[in-house]
Amino acid sequence: MTEIEAFRRQMPPPLQARPLNLPEHFETRLPNGLGLVVVEDRRLPLISFRLAFRSGDANDPPALPGLSDMMTHLLTEGTATRSSREIAEQVERLGATLTVGSGSDFTTVAASSLSLYAEEILELLAEVTLSPSFPQNEIDLARENTKQLLIQQRAQPNFLASERLAQVMFGEHPYARVSPTPESLDALSREDFVKFRESTFIPNNAVMIIVGDVESDSIVARVEQLLGGWQPGELPDLNFPGLPKRAARAAYLVDRRGSAQSNIVIANHGITRTSRDYFPMLLMHTVLGANASSRLFMNLREEKGYTYGAYSNLDARRLAGTFRATAEVRTPVTGASLHEFFYELNRVRDEAVSDEEIKNAKSYLTGVFPIRIETQDGLTDQLVSIRMYDLPDDYLQTYRDRINAVTAEDIQRVAEKYVRPEEAAIVIVGDAAETSEQVKPYSETIELYDTEGNRK
């Protein structure tokens, strides 16, 4: 290796920590239970709103997967006083944004605009939340569009891997459902959307986050005018079935004939978002596979050339989570890739991470953190996560301290606890005829599925 090559491989020294400069916030609760957080940030003439509900896709009735996702999509497709087109034209006229999104644990109605139009966009946000009309023609259109999306998804190996993994890891728990079916879509009626919105969109299960160029007293008064008459309701039931126990390694092959690649996912059960092990797990994940300088990437891509990228994933939700290692590799090296994956998974359990690795991981995490909350939308999204996952009020202020407090011993402890190769689920989407023999040395149990999710 030449001196120039050696120099290029050296990581530059970390910069000094940047101050967070978090603006002060005002917090209150309306009589109907709606939480309200206002952050005055006058650096730019912009404002962001997030109305977040502690219910999401996990709250779908078992017989109607996809209900929450379709319901949220339909909120902006018509209200008691405006059509879908009129809503879109008003948003465009204001130069604003108005979107609704649903995830496993929570749903968010989001809007942003110039602060000059704060009242107008807030009124529109309140309107689509409180008085959506769910026009039948829009329901029919959304139903057919979603069916076409399902067809497209089944052609994507990443979706097939996610679907199989969710069912293996979560069993009867709602987290196992990652998409609707054509049958469940056909079963959805307008009455389902109306009742589901009424039962889940309740103020005592929600918080409004407002960040931007705004005066607290005036915006709180306006929120009270628009949302103060909203009636509270019964909180959603979170008494879901437990997760299936894993006592041995097993492989699940999704047969995608002719595939030139194998999509590999190796998973164990993980942690919830409020777990005391979250920060040690975050450091372990960063060392193992969070980015292009982590162990998995350096091994499977840089050294072996099996893939364009190999990573780990820390999926920590409200009620459960997984820890995964993933890569898309060339079909002929599927078995060799599994060998390297298990080598790295065992190594992070059995050996303490080096001082240099933990220093670089901490530098990375503490360095990117201020960037994530530098923009108005970034700060708003962080505040939503804090409220939706019931994280400590000082989470942002103490984040870097908690990262820096993690030791090599902490990392090895959580690796031993949660990275359990002998109990792992191995999901592979690829050509089963080409991969089955390659997988056998790594799992005595192999289940085969087609791309429709059926056992073969």
N, C-alpha and C positions, 0 to 999 in steps of 0.2 A: 504494500500500500504506500503510495507517495505521500509526501507531506501535505500536499493540497487535498488529496482524498481524505486523509486523516482529519484535516481541519474542517472539511465539509461535514464529516460525521459527528463533529462535536456540537452538542446543543448549546446555543448561546446562553450566557448567564441570565437569570431572571431579573426583570426590572423591579424596582421598588414598588411595593403595594400602593395602588391608587386609592385615595379616600373615596368612600361611597357617596358622601354628600346627599344622603336621603332626606327629602323634604318631610316636614312634620305632617301628620295626618290627623283628621278629625273623625271620630267614630261615634255613632249613635244607633239607636234601634227605634223604629216606628212602633206605635201601639199594636199594629197587626203582626208584629214579629219580624218584619223585614229589617235585616242588618244594613247599615249604610256606612261606607268608608269614603271620605273625601280627602284627596291629596292635592293641595294647591301647588302647582308647578307652572310658573309663569315664564319659563325660558322661551317658549314658543306659543303662538296664538292657536293652540290646538287643545282638544279635549277628547278623552276616551271614556266610554261607559262599558261596564260589564255587569249584566244581571245574571248571576250564577245560581243554579239550583243544585241541591245535593241529591239529585236523582239523575240517572242516565240509562244507558242501554241495559244495565243489570236489573233495572226495574221493569223491563218488558214482561208481560205475562208469558209464561212458558210456551203457550200455544201460539203466541203472536210475536216471534222474534222480528226485530226491525221496526216495531211500532214507534219507539221513541225517536229513532233516526228519521223516519218519514214524517212524523208529527212535527218535529222541529223544522224540517225542510219546508213544510206547508205553512208555517207561521207567516212567512213573508209573501205568500201567494194569494192573499186576500184577507180583508178585515170587514167589519160591519159597515164601514164607510168608504173603503178604497179597494179597487181591484189590484191584482198582481202588477199590472202595467202602471197603474197610478203610484203604487209604492215605489217601484223601480224609478219612475220619472222624478219623484220627489227626492229620492236619495241622490240621483244624478244632478238634479238642479242645485242641491246644496253642496255638491262636490264631496259627499260624505260616503261612509260605508255602513252597511247594516247586514250583519250575518248572524246565523244561528248554527251552533254545533253541538253534537251530542257524543260523549265518550262513555266509557264503562261506568264511571262514578258520578259524573256531573254534566250538566247541560248549561250552555252559555248563550245568552243573547247579547251580541256585541255591536257597538256603534262608535263611530268616531267622526269628527268633523272639525272645521275651524271653530274656535270658541265663539265666534260671531253668531253661529247657527246652533249653539248648544241647546237652546230651548226647543227648536224645531226638531232636531234629531232625537232628543229625549222624548218628545211627544210621540214621535213615530215608533220608537222602541217600546213605549208603554202601550201603544195601540196594538202592535202585532202580538204583544205578550198577553194582553187582557181580552182582546176581542177578535181573535182570528175567526174567519168564517168557514174555513175548510171547504171551498167550492168543490162540487163533485167533479167538474171537468179537470180541475187541478189535481185532485186525488187520482183520477184515472190516468192522467199524464204521468204523474210521479210513479205510479204503480208500473206502467209499461217501461218507463226509463230505468227503473230499478231492476226489472227483469233483464233488460239488455245489459245492465252493469254486471249482473250475476253471471251472464254468459261470458263477458270479458274477463271477470275475475277467475273463472275456472280455467282460463287459458294462461294464467299467471302462476308460475311455480311458487312465488313468495306467498300468494294467498293460500294455495293448497297446503303449504307447510304450516302457515299460521292457523289454518282451520284444524288440521289434524293435531297439532300441538295443543291447541286450546282444549279440544275434546279429551285428549289423553291426560293433561295436567289438571283440568278443572272438573271433569266428570259431570255431575248433576248441578254443579254451581252455575249461576247465570254467566259467569265469565267464560264458560265454554262456548257460548253462542257468539259467533263473529259475523254472521250475516243472516238475513232472512232466507226463506225458501220461496219458490214460486207459489207453493200452496199457501204459505202463511200470508203472502202478499195478496193473494186472491181473497183470503178470508177477512182482510181488513175492511172495515166500513167507516163511513163518516162518523157514526155514533162512537166508534172506538176511539177516534182521535179526540172528539169532544170530551168524552169521559176521562181519557188519559190525561189530557191537559188540565182538566179541572182537579184531578186527584194529585198530580205531581207538581204543577205550577202553583205553589202556594207560598205566600210571603214568609211564613214562619219556617220555611225550608230554603230560604234564599238570602243572598246578600248582593247589594248594589255597590260596585266599586267605581269611583269617579276620580280620574286623574287628569289634571290639566290646568289651563289658564281660566280659573273659575274662582268665585268668591263663595266660601262655604255656606254662609247663612242663606244666601239667595238660592243656591242650587238645592239645599236641603228643603227649603220651603217649596220649591217647585216639585221636587220628588214627592213631598207629602201631598201636594195637590193632585198629582197624577196617580199615585199609587197608595195613598193613605186609606182609600175606601175598599181596597182589595181585601177580601175576607180570608182569614187563616183557615187551615184545614188539618186533617189528620196526617201525621208524618208517615212517609212510606215505610213499609216493613222491610227490614234488612236481615230477617231470620232465614238465611239461605242454607242449603245443604252443605255439609263439610266437603273437603277435598278428598279425592281418593288417595289411599296410602300407597307408597311405592317402597317395595322391599328388594327389588332386583332390577337389573338393567334390562331394557327391552327395546327393540327396534321396530319402527313403523314405516314401511315403504309405501309411498304413493307412486304407482306405476304410471309414468309419463313416457310412453314409448317413443323411441327415437330422440330423446333429449340428449343434447351434447354435454349437459352439465348436470351435476347433482347438487341440489339445495340441501345443505346439512344444517340441522338444528339439534344441539345437545342441551337438554334442560333438566334442572332440578327445581323443586319448590323453593321459593324465596321468602321475602319479607313483605310486610305491609309498609305503607309510606310513613307511618309514625313509629316504626320499630326503633329501638335504641341502637340497633346495629346498622342503621342506615348509613351513617358517615363512614364507618370502617368498610362496609360493603362498597360504597362509592369509591373509596381509595383502591380497594382490591380490584374492582371492575376497571378502573383507570389503568392500573398496572397491567392487567391481563388482556384487555381487549377494547378499550373505549375509543382508541384513535389509531392513527397510522404509525405511532411510535411504540405501541403496546406489544406485548409478547406474542399474541396470536398473529398479528399482522406481520411482525418481523419474521416469525417462523414460517408460516404457510405461504406468504407472498414473497418476502424479500429473500429468504434462504432457499425455500423449496420451489417457488414458482408455480404452486398449485392453483392459485386464485388471484383475482384482482384485489381482494380484501377479505380479511377474517377478523371478526369482532366478537365482543361479548355484549350482553344486554341486561341491564338491571331494570326489571319491570316491577315496580312497587306500587300497588294500588291500595285502595281503602281497606279491602277485606282480605286480600291475598296477593301473591306475586310469584314470579319465576326469575331464575337466573339462567341465562342462555349463552351458548357459544355458537356462532353461525358463520357460514361461508358458502359461496357458490363455487364449486370446484369442477375441473374437467372430469368427465365420467370415469376414465381409466384410472384416476388417482383417488377415487372415493375412499378405498380402504386405507391407502397411505395417509390421506388427510385425517381420517379417524384416528390413526396411530398418533399423529402429531397433536391433535386436539386432546386426546387423553393424556399424552405426555405433559402438556402444559397444565391441564386441569389437576393432575396429580402433583405436579411441581409446585403450584401455588399453595397447595395444601401442606406439602411435606417440608418445604424450605421457606425460611423467612425471606421476604423481599429485601433487596439490597438497599443500602442507604441512598444510593444514587437514584434508584427507581422511585422510592417513596418521596424523595426531595423533588424529582421531576413531576411526579403526579400531583403533589401539593401545589407546586408552582403553576401547573396547568389549570387546576381547578380554581385556585384563588385568583389567577390572572384573568380567566374568561368570565368570572362571576360579575365583576362590575360592568362588563360589556353587555351582559344579558339584561341588566336593569337600567342601562343608560338611556334607552329610548322610552318614550311614554307608554307605548304598547307593551314593551318588555316588562316595565315595572308593574303595569296593570295586571298582566298575566301572572306575574309572581305573587301579587297580592291575592288574586283569585285562588291560586293553588294553596296558599297559606290558609285561607278561610275554608276552602272545600275539604281540605285534608286535616283540619284542626291542628295545624302546626303552631308552635309557640309564636306569640306576638313579636318577639325579638328575633325571629328566624333570620331575617336579612342582615340584621346588625351583627349577629353572632356566627353567621355561616363560615366565614374564613377562620375564626378562632376554633370552631369545631373541626374543620378540616385539618388545621395544623396540630390539633391535639391527638390525632390518630397516630398510633405507633405501629411498628412492624409486628409486634405481638398481637395487636388488635386485628390486623389484617389476616394473620395466619389463623387466629381464633375463628373469625367468621368464615374463612375459606374452609376450615375443617368442618364447620357446622353446616354450611349451605352448599358447598361444592362437593357433591357426593357421586363420583363417577360410577360406582357400583350400583347406584340406584337410578341412574340417569335414563331419561327417555331420549332415544335417538330417532329423530324424524328425518327422513330423506325423501325428497321428491326428485325422481329421475327415472331412467330406464331400468326397471327391475331386473330384466334379463341380464343386464350388464353389471348390476351392482350387488345382487343378492349374495353371490359367493364372496365378494369383497367385504360384506358386512358380517358374515357368519363368525369370523374370529373375534368380533367385538360384542356379540349378543347371541345367546342361545335361543332367545325368543324373538321371532320375526313375524310381524303381522303385515299382510299385503292388502292395499286398498286401491281402488280405481280413482280417477279424477273427479268422480261424482261423490266421493266419500263413502262408497260402499265397500264392505269387506269382501275380498276375493277368496 
